[in-house]
Amino acid sequence: MIAPAWMHQQITVEQYDSWSEEQCAGIEIVDGMVVVSPGASKRHNRLAKILAVALETAAGLGWNADFGFDVRLQDVPLTNQRPDVVVYRADTIDIMPARPEHILLVVEVVSPGSETTDRIVKAEQYARAGISYYWRVEQLPAGVPVVHTYVIDPATRTYRDDEVFTGVVDAVAPFPVKIDLTRL
């Protein structure tokens, strides 16, 4: 099978913005290059849903929590990611793509095949873009999820370790929230 030409060249903002939603589904753009993301498992999607609902409830007025949309981290070279969960300012709901300055927290649920990307690459990209909080959810083969939380160091634009939760998240930042992940 021959890969389409667009998989071998950098994509510009103008090109990407001209594509349909269907063309953009299941891909991310890193340094202008298309990265195909495999479909997520039911467990992965369930974790993202539980987290999004709990985060939106806890965040209160002024914040939304959703999943499945582009976050434009930079224009040149184009870098668009689709975090598993995004907590963003409610007044930016109609601004697409979302920008880092609209976002308080991103969450990535690690799946087989996304380990390096979620643990290292995306964490570095989100921090460089200035997103204040990053949570990484590890799905253990046997047992309950482990949530690693990070907070940005504004001077270095890198994340520093914050808290680690096994099963039940009881976080105070970026706002108080308690999430039971023991019963998927």
C-alpha positions as CSV (number, residue, x, y, z in Angstrom):
1,M,0.0,0.0,0.0
2,I,1.3,3.4,-0.9
3,A,0.9,6.1,1.7
4,P,-0.8,9.4,0.6
5,A,1.6,12.3,-0.3
6,W,0.4,14.3,2.8
7,M,2.0,11.7,5.1
8,H,5.4,12.6,3.7
9,Q,5.5,16.4,3.9
10,Q,4.9,19.0,6.5
11,I,1.4,20.2,6.8
12,T,0.8,23.9,7.2
13,V,-1.9,25.6,9.3
14,E,-3.7,26.6,6.2
15,Q,-3.7,23.1,4.8
16,Y,-4.9,21.5,8.1
17,D,-7.6,24.1,8.6
18,S,-9.0,23.4,5.1
19,W,-9.5,19.7,5.9
20,S,-12.8,18.3,7.0
21,E,-13.5,17.0,10.5
22,E,-13.5,13.5,9.1
23,Q,-10.0,14.0,7.7
24,C,-8.7,15.3,11.0
25,A,-10.3,12.5,13.1
26,G,-7.7,10.1,14.5
27,I,-4.7,12.2,13.8
28,E,-2.4,14.6,15.5
29,I,0.1,16.9,13.9
30,V,3.6,17.1,15.4
31,D,6.2,19.5,13.9
32,G,4.0,19.6,10.8
33,M,3.9,15.9,10.3
34,V,0.7,13.8,10.5
35,V,0.7,11.2,13.3
36,V,-2.0,8.6,13.1
37,S,-3.5,7.7,16.5
38,P,-5.1,4.2,16.9
39,G,-8.6,4.0,18.2
40,A,-8.9,3.9,22.0
41,S,-10.2,1.0,24.0
42,K,-13.5,1.0,25.9
43,R,-11.5,1.2,29.2
44,H,-9.5,4.2,27.9
45,N,-12.7,6.0,26.8
46,R,-14.5,5.2,30.1
47,L,-11.6,6.6,32.1
48,A,-11.6,9.8,30.0
49,K,-15.3,10.2,30.5
50,I,-15.2,9.7,34.3
51,L,-12.4,12.2,34.6
52,A,-14.1,14.8,32.3
53,V,-17.4,14.6,34.2
54,A,-15.7,14.9,37.6
55,L,-13.3,17.6,36.6
56,E,-16.1,19.7,35.0
57,T,-18.3,19.4,38.2
58,A,-15.4,20.2,40.5
59,A,-14.1,23.1,38.4
60,G,-17.3,25.1,38.7
61,L,-18.6,28.0,36.7
62,G,-16.3,29.4,34.2
63,W,-14.7,26.1,33.2
64,N,-15.6,23.2,30.9
65,A,-14.0,19.7,30.6
66,D,-14.3,17.8,27.3
67,F,-12.4,15.5,25.1
68,G,-11.9,14.8,21.4
69,F,-10.9,18.2,20.0
70,D,-7.7,19.9,18.7
71,V,-5.4,21.9,20.9
72,R,-3.2,24.1,18.7
73,L,0.1,24.2,20.6
74,Q,2.0,26.1,17.9
75,D,1.5,27.3,14.3
76,V,5.0,26.9,12.8
77,P,5.7,24.1,12.5
78,L,2.1,23.1,13.1
79,T,1.6,21.1,16.3
80,N,-2.0,20.0,17.1
81,Q,-2.7,17.5,19.9
82,R,-6.0,15.9,20.9
83,P,-5.6,15.4,24.7
84,D,-7.9,12.8,26.3
85,V,-9.4,15.4,28.6
86,V,-9.1,19.2,28.5
87,V,-10.3,21.6,31.2
88,Y,-10.7,25.0,29.4
89,R,-12.2,28.4,30.0
90,A,-16.0,28.2,29.3
91,D,-16.0,31.5,27.5
92,T,-13.7,30.0,24.8
93,I,-16.2,27.2,23.8
94,D,-16.6,28.6,20.3
95,I,-13.0,29.3,19.6
96,M,-11.4,26.6,17.5
97,P,-8.8,25.4,17.6
98,A,-8.3,25.7,21.3
99,R,-5.1,27.5,22.3
100,P,-2.9,26.9,25.4
101,E,-4.0,30.2,26.9
102,H,-7.5,28.8,27.1
103,I,-6.5,25.7,28.9
104,L,-6.0,25.0,32.6
105,L,-5.4,21.2,32.6
106,V,-4.8,18.5,30.1
107,V,-5.1,14.7,30.9
108,E,-3.6,11.9,28.9
109,V,-4.6,8.2,29.5
110,V,-1.7,6.1,28.6
111,S,-2.4,3.1,26.4
112,P,-0.3,0.4,24.7
113,G,1.6,2.2,22.0
114,S,1.3,5.7,23.5
115,E,3.7,5.3,26.5
116,T,6.6,7.4,25.2
117,T,4.3,10.0,23.6
118,D,2.2,10.5,26.7
119,R,5.0,10.2,29.3
120,I,7.6,12.4,27.6
121,V,6.7,14.0,24.2
122,K,3.3,15.4,25.1
123,A,4.3,16.4,28.6
124,E,7.2,18.5,27.1
125,Q,4.9,20.0,24.4
126,Y,2.2,21.0,26.9
127,A,4.7,22.5,29.3
128,R,6.5,24.5,26.5
129,A,3.1,25.8,25.5
130,G,2.5,27.0,29.0
131,I,-0.4,24.8,30.1
132,S,-0.4,25.0,33.9
133,Y,-1.4,21.4,34.8
134,Y,-0.8,18.0,33.3
135,W,-2.2,14.7,34.5
136,R,-1.0,11.3,33.2
137,V,-3.2,8.3,33.9
138,E,-1.4,4.9,33.8
139,Q,-3.6,1.8,33.2
140,L,-2.0,-1.1,35.0
141,P,-2.6,-4.6,33.5
142,A,-4.0,-5.7,36.8
143,G,-5.3,-3.2,39.3
144,V,-6.6,0.3,39.4
145,P,-5.4,3.3,37.5
146,V,-2.5,5.5,38.8
147,V,-2.7,9.2,38.2
148,H,0.5,11.3,38.1
149,T,-0.1,15.0,38.4
150,Y,2.3,17.7,37.3
151,V,2.4,21.5,37.7
152,I,4.3,23.9,35.5
153,D,7.3,25.8,36.6
154,P,6.7,29.1,34.8
155,A,10.4,30.0,34.8
156,T,11.6,26.9,33.0
157,R,8.3,26.0,31.2
158,T,8.8,22.4,32.4
159,Y,6.6,20.3,34.6
160,R,7.5,19.3,38.1
161,D,6.1,16.3,39.8
162,D,3.1,17.0,42.1
163,E,1.1,14.2,43.5
164,V,0.5,10.5,42.6
165,F,-2.9,8.9,43.3
166,T,-3.7,5.2,43.1
167,G,-7.4,4.4,42.5
168,V,-8.9,7.5,44.1
169,V,-7.8,11.0,43.1
170,D,-8.0,13.5,45.9
171,A,-6.4,16.5,44.4
172,V,-6.3,20.1,45.6
173,A,-4.9,21.6,42.4
174,P,-5.9,23.1,40.1
175,F,-9.0,22.9,42.2
176,P,-10.3,20.5,44.8
177,V,-11.6,17.3,43.2
178,K,-12.2,13.7,44.3
179,I,-12.5,11.0,41.6
180,D,-13.0,7.3,42.3
181,L,-11.3,5.3,39.5
182,T,-11.6,2.0,41.3
183,R,-14.9,1.1,39.7
184,L,-14.7,1.4,36.0
